[in-house]
Amino acid sequence: MKSLGVFFLVGVLTLWMAPPSRSGTILPVQKIPRAKPGTCPVVTAQCRIINPPSLCDHDHQCPGPKKCCETSCGRDCILIQRGKPDTCPYVIFKCAMYNPPDRCQSDRQCPRFKKCCETFCGKDCVYPKGYGKA
């Protein structure tokens, strides 16, 4: 019988401490900013700082066409190259091997600015056409 009184008291205290209901009021909805186009490069280097600082959390915090990407030392706003430099180089000759081994399947497996492209003998991470030209 005593335990029933304790449960009743705890229930009353819980209801008393609960915030009042806001029935009928509409709360503002926060818009989640869309991500900017482009893909962040894959990070292969490791930072020597234990807890590197992040200079951004979302793309909308970065000016202009820059994206908020993971770097070797925290997140930072970096410029993503798009357009012609993102195209794979044209391969003129192919090896005679029937099923050449692929060293990558997608761009995400390639470090920094390299892309997963068809090469002379299978797919590999290579610099895109026009990389490094001004």
C-alpha positions, 0 to 999 in steps of 0.5 A, a space after each residue: 500500500 505504501 508503494 502505491 502512495 510513492 508511485 502516485 506522488 512521483 506521478 504527480 511531481 512528474 506532471 507538475 514539472 512537465 512544461 505546459 502544452 503548446 496546443 494550437 501554436 505553430 513552432 517555426 521550422 528551421 530550414 536545413 541549408 542544402 549542400 553545395 555541388 561537388 564532392 570533397 576530396 578523400 583525405 589520406 594524410 593524418 593530422 598530428 594534432 589530437 583534436 584539430 579545430 574545425 573551421 566550418 560545419 556546413 557548406 553554407 558557412 563557406 564563402 562563394 563556391 567553397 565547400 566545407 570538407 574534411 581535411 587532414 586537420 579538421 574541417 575547412 572551406 576549400 574550393 572544389 574544381 568542377 567542369 573540364 578538369 574533372 574529366 578523365 584523360 582519353 585513353 588511346 591504346 588498351 592492353 591486350 589483357 582480357 579482364 585487366 585488374 581495377 585499382 579503384 571503383 570510384 573517385 572516393 577511393 582516390 586521394 586528393 584531386 585524382 579521379 578513378 579513370 579507365 587507363 591503359 590497363 584497367 581503372 586507376 587513380 589518375 589526375 584529371 585532364 587539364 589538372 595543373 594547367 592555368 
